[in-house]
Amino acid sequence: MAYPDAEVNREDASDLAGHFQSVQSVVVDPADRLWILDTGSPLFAGSSYGGPKLVAVDLRSDRIVRKILFPPEVVPANSYPNDVRFDLRRGAEGTAFITDSGGSNGVIVVDLATGRSWRRLTGHPSALPDERFLPVIEGEPFMVRPAGGEPTYYETGSDGIALSADGTRLYYCPLSSRRLHSVSTDALADPDATDSEVAATVEDLGFKPMADGLESDDKGRLYGGDLEHNSLWRRSPNGTYRTLAQGNDLLWVDTLSVASDRHLYAIANQLNRLSPFHEGKDLRRKPYLLTRLPIDAGPVRLV
């Protein structure tokens, strides 16, 4: 069943703003609204104004209650808005932070009251993929391998995103890397701050496993998947890592969420087995996996 209704999910090239184009992320904010992040870029083919947007759904009525369109200067045609986190204490109605995995990479900031948005850390080294990054997944070098073509490096920048428990720092990481950084949310959320002022607040947090999505809990700990070792990890505030789960079926862990039941949920989506990485052959095998782990902590609720 199409959600929140069939019409908004209907393809209509003449009304990009009124219909979903290519939804990448779905996140519930601390006020229990469901936010849908639309890249506006089906098959990574590029977007036009009206396609990239952030849409809020009232979970009590299952109706769209807010729609924020991103202007081209914030989300250019080659951008790919990837994941989103919310701090509802900032501004009159809260602030959203979004990673951009395409184009020049970086972070998009949205004032939820006015709908105004701006870019930060565009092209900053902390948001870019590592040059010639070559992970090993399921025992094979992971590269883009088109049918009849030469393999190329998989290069994806700023992707994973999470807020610190007190909301003062935003954690983020390129997908094609084993690096973790954080940046001041005060600097990000200031529309008058210069790029250099924001960049001056970036902290290099060193090594982390190759991960897609990130998540955090109310004890100041960070979570992610280790794509090269089929596992889930937790990072303590002192920078130490602990493996929480590992198994051959934990293939490409992504979309992590800490719930009020004090469990971590994560999906294993087998992205590495998609056809672009295997000369046109789709090697994914059902069933896909949703994991649930007790963590003795709750979600970060900045409200």
Secondary structure, DSSP 8 states (H G I E B T S, - for coil): --SS-TGGGS--TT-STTS-S-EEEEEE-TTSEEEEEE-S-GGG----TTSSEEEEEETTTTEEEEEEE--TTTS-TT--EEEEEEETTSTTT-EEEEEE-STT-EEEEEETTT--EEEESTT-GGGS--TT---EETTEE-EE--TTS--EE----EEEEEE-TTSSEEEEEESSSSEEEEEEHHHHT-TT--HHHHHTT-EEEEE----S-EEEBTTS-EEEEETTTTEEEEE-TTS-EEEEEE-TT--SEEEEEE-TTSEEEEEE--GGGSGGGTTT-----S--EEEEEE-S--B----
